[in-house]
Amino acid sequence: MKVVRRIAWVALFAVVAAAALGLNYVLPHHAVVHVTGTEVKRVDKDGIVSAENPADGPTRDVYFVNAISPDGKRTRVFTNDDTRFGFPWYFKFDAADMQARAQSLAQNPDQLAVVTYYGWRLRMFDTFPNAVSLTPTDSPSAPFPWFNTALLVIVLIFAGYLALRISRWRKRRAASRQARPA
């Protein structure tokens, strides 16, 4: 019985960890940066088209926004892809307009911008976070993530409610087992 409980706890931990990682990937993040430049690259299903990786199927243009942190220590690169109706549901249809805004911000090196994005930068797999919005700002601090906080509070309340229901169900089940005659 102890082995089954341990397996159940490990499985529960794995499910919670996977859900937390999934939420961290798809929920919006904010970064305050100086936009330093933009570029457009041709990509296909296996990445950026280059001499080492020739196009082997349909290709498309992907916009990139290059940025640096206000203190100048951390470089950031964001893709600027339309999400359209795909997952995660950001319903972004203005990548070209946002690219023009980024080019305008890159001309003024003193102007800060808030980039709202989702995703991770994984250098080993050559993946970049996707910028959802780009807004000029004067503040060097990132805005508070109200949406993320509200969603996580709702998830925690739901998890607490489920834990309470399961606990009550287990107590009723144990009480009914004790009440049965042998």
C-alpha positions as CSV (number, residue, x, y, z in Angstrom):
1,M,0.0,0.0,0.0
2,K,2.9,2.4,0.7
3,V,4.3,1.8,-2.8
4,V,1.0,2.7,-4.3
5,R,0.7,5.9,-2.3
6,R,4.3,6.9,-3.2
7,I,3.5,6.3,-6.9
8,A,0.3,8.4,-6.5
9,W,2.2,11.3,-4.9
10,V,4.9,11.2,-7.5
11,A,2.3,11.2,-10.3
12,L,0.5,14.1,-8.6
13,F,3.7,16.0,-8.3
14,A,4.5,15.3,-12.0
15,V,1.0,16.5,-13.1
16,V,1.3,19.7,-10.9
17,A,4.8,20.4,-12.3
18,A,3.7,19.9,-15.9
19,A,0.7,22.2,-15.3
20,A,2.9,24.9,-13.7
21,L,5.4,24.7,-16.6
22,G,2.6,24.9,-19.1
23,L,1.1,27.9,-17.4
24,N,4.5,29.6,-17.2
25,Y,5.0,29.1,-20.9
26,V,1.6,30.4,-22.1
27,L,0.8,33.2,-19.5
28,P,2.0,36.7,-20.5
29,H,5.2,38.1,-19.1
30,H,6.5,41.7,-19.3
31,A,10.0,43.0,-20.0
32,V,11.1,46.6,-20.0
33,V,13.8,47.0,-22.7
34,H,15.5,49.4,-25.2
35,V,14.6,48.2,-28.7
36,T,17.9,48.1,-30.6
37,G,16.8,46.7,-33.9
38,T,14.5,44.5,-36.0
39,E,15.0,42.0,-38.7
40,V,13.0,39.6,-40.9
41,K,14.2,36.0,-41.4
42,R,12.9,33.3,-43.7
43,V,12.0,30.1,-41.9
44,D,10.7,26.7,-42.7
45,K,9.6,23.7,-40.6
46,D,13.1,23.1,-39.2
47,G,14.2,26.6,-38.5
48,I,15.8,29.6,-40.1
49,V,16.7,29.1,-43.8
50,S,20.4,29.5,-44.4
51,A,23.2,28.0,-46.4
52,E,23.5,25.2,-43.8
53,N,19.7,24.7,-43.6
54,P,18.2,25.1,-47.1
55,A,14.5,25.4,-47.5
56,D,12.9,22.0,-47.8
57,G,9.2,22.9,-47.8
58,P,7.0,25.9,-47.5
59,T,8.6,28.9,-46.0
60,R,7.4,32.1,-44.3
61,D,8.8,35.3,-43.0
62,V,9.3,35.7,-39.2
63,Y,9.8,39.1,-37.6
64,F,12.4,39.5,-34.9
65,V,12.7,42.3,-32.3
66,N,16.2,42.8,-30.8
67,A,16.4,44.5,-27.4
68,I,18.6,45.1,-24.4
69,S,17.7,45.6,-20.8
70,P,17.8,49.2,-19.4
71,D,21.0,48.5,-17.5
72,G,22.6,47.2,-20.8
73,K,23.6,43.8,-19.3
74,R,21.0,41.5,-20.8
75,T,20.2,41.1,-24.5
76,R,16.8,39.9,-25.5
77,V,15.4,38.6,-28.8
78,F,11.7,38.2,-29.4
79,T,9.8,36.8,-32.4
80,N,6.9,38.8,-33.6
81,D,4.5,36.2,-35.0
82,D,0.8,36.4,-35.3
83,T,-1.0,33.9,-33.1
84,R,-4.3,34.3,-35.0
85,F,-6.8,31.8,-33.6
86,G,-4.1,29.3,-32.6
87,F,-3.0,28.3,-29.2
88,P,-2.2,30.1,-27.0
89,W,-5.2,32.3,-27.7
90,Y,-3.8,35.8,-27.9
91,F,-5.7,36.6,-31.1
92,K,-2.8,38.7,-32.5
93,F,-3.1,39.8,-36.0
94,D,-0.9,42.9,-36.2
95,A,2.7,41.6,-36.4
96,A,3.6,43.9,-39.3
97,D,2.2,47.0,-37.4
98,M,4.1,46.0,-34.3
99,Q,7.3,45.5,-36.4
100,A,6.9,49.1,-37.7
101,R,6.4,50.3,-34.1
102,A,9.6,48.4,-33.0
103,Q,11.6,50.0,-35.9
104,S,10.4,53.4,-34.8
105,L,11.4,52.7,-31.2
106,A,14.8,51.4,-32.3
107,Q,15.6,54.9,-33.8
108,N,15.5,56.5,-30.3
109,P,18.0,54.7,-28.1
110,D,16.8,56.4,-24.9
111,Q,13.1,55.3,-25.3
112,L,12.1,52.4,-23.1
113,A,9.4,49.9,-24.2
114,V,7.3,47.3,-22.4
115,V,7.2,44.1,-24.3
116,T,4.5,41.7,-23.4
117,Y,5.4,38.2,-24.5
118,Y,4.9,34.5,-23.8
119,G,7.2,31.6,-24.2
120,W,10.8,30.8,-23.3
121,R,14.2,31.5,-24.8
122,L,15.9,28.2,-25.3
123,R,19.2,28.7,-27.0
124,M,19.9,25.0,-27.5
125,F,16.7,24.7,-29.6
126,D,16.9,28.1,-31.1
127,T,13.5,29.2,-29.8
128,F,12.4,32.7,-28.9
129,P,9.6,34.1,-26.8
130,N,6.8,35.6,-29.0
131,A,6.1,39.3,-28.4
132,V,2.4,40.1,-28.2
133,S,2.5,43.8,-27.6
134,L,5.1,46.6,-27.6
135,T,4.3,49.8,-25.8
136,P,6.6,52.8,-25.2
137,T,7.1,53.7,-21.5
138,D,9.0,56.0,-19.2
139,S,9.2,53.7,-16.3
140,P,12.1,51.3,-15.9
141,S,10.0,48.8,-13.9
142,A,7.8,46.2,-15.4
143,P,4.0,46.3,-14.8
144,F,2.5,44.0,-12.2
145,P,1.1,40.8,-13.8
146,W,-2.5,41.2,-12.6
147,F,-3.9,38.6,-15.0
148,N,-1.4,36.0,-14.0
149,T,-2.0,36.7,-10.3
150,A,-5.8,36.5,-10.7
151,L,-5.6,33.3,-12.7
152,L,-3.3,31.6,-10.2
153,V,-5.5,32.6,-7.2
154,I,-8.5,31.1,-9.0
155,V,-6.5,27.9,-9.7
156,L,-5.4,27.7,-6.0
157,I,-9.0,28.2,-4.8
158,F,-10.2,25.5,-7.1
159,A,-7.4,23.2,-5.9
160,G,-8.2,23.9,-2.3
161,Y,-11.9,23.2,-3.0
162,L,-11.0,19.9,-4.6
163,A,-8.7,18.9,-1.7
164,L,-11.5,19.7,0.7
165,R,-14.0,17.6,-1.2
166,I,-11.6,14.7,-1.5
167,S,-10.8,14.9,2.2
168,R,-14.5,14.9,3.1
169,W,-15.2,12.0,0.8
170,R,-12.3,9.9,2.3
171,K,-13.7,10.6,5.8
172,R,-17.2,9.5,4.9
173,R,-15.8,6.4,3.2
174,A,-13.7,5.5,6.3
175,A,-16.7,6.1,8.6
176,S,-18.9,3.9,6.4
177,R,-16.3,1.1,6.5
178,Q,-16.1,1.3,10.3
179,A,-19.9,1.3,10.7
180,R,-20.3,-2.0,8.7
181,P,-20.7,-5.1,10.8
182,A,-18.0,-7.6,10.4
